[in-house]
Amino acid sequence: MTKEEMVKAIRAHARENYNNGWDVLVECYSDQEILSDIGDKTLEKAILDYDKIFQVIKERNEEFMMEANSHYVAAGLPPFWDV
């Protein structure tokens, strides 16, 4: 598999997992950044490494949304985010 094919495969994986943390790659990463990140990794290793990062980001975003929602509710407003 060429590096360009790996980028396409990673982008396809990201689109399929958009709502599972991979929106970061879809919205923020250029092909050149992905190429730089993957280096000599296999496709599987690159996906696993990205997934570790994106799961942490997703968890932190969810924590933020829950905290923000608690302030909305405390102020008598409906929750802003559906977490």
N, C-alpha and C positions, 0 to 999 in steps of 0.2 A: 504494500500500500504506500503510495507516495504521500508526502507531507500535505499536499493540497487535498488529497482524498481524505486524509485524517481530519483536516479542518472541516471539510464538508460533513464528515460523519459526526464530528463533535457538535457542529451546528445543528444537525438533524436531531441528535440526542437532546440538545438544549431546547429545541422547539417542542419536542415530545414531552419534556419535563419542565416546561415553562413555569407552571404553577407549583413546582416542587423545588424552588430555589434557583433554577437555571435561567430565570428571566434576566439575571445579572449579565450572563454571557451574551444572551440574545440582544440586549439593549445597550451594552457597554463595551464589548470587546470587538476589536477589529481582527480581521484575518491575520494581520501581521503580529498582533499581540498573542493570538492563539499559537501561531507558529513559534514564536519566541518561548512561550510557556512550555510547549510540548517537547522541545529539544529532541532527545533521542528516545523518549518514552514510547511504549507501545500505546495503541489506542485505548486499551483497557486500563492501563496505568494512568494515562492522561485523564480519562473520565473519572476514575476513582479519586485522583488528586483534586480535580475541580469539584467533585461532589462534596468532599470534606470541607472545602472552603465555602461552598454555596449553602451547605446545611447550617454552618455556623451563622452566616449572614441571615438566613431565613429564620433561625431561632431568635436571633437578636431583634429582627424586625417584628416578630410575633410578640416578643416581650415588650417592645416599645408600644405596639398597638394595644396590648392588654392594659398597660399602665395608662396610656392616654384615654382609653375607654373608661377606666375607673374614675378619672377626673371628670369626664363628661357625665357619667352617672351620678357622681357626687354633687354635681352642679344641677342635677335634675333634668339633664338632657339625655336623649337616647344614645346608645353607643354609636360611635362614628364608624368603626370597623367591625366587620363580621369575622371574628377570630375563631 
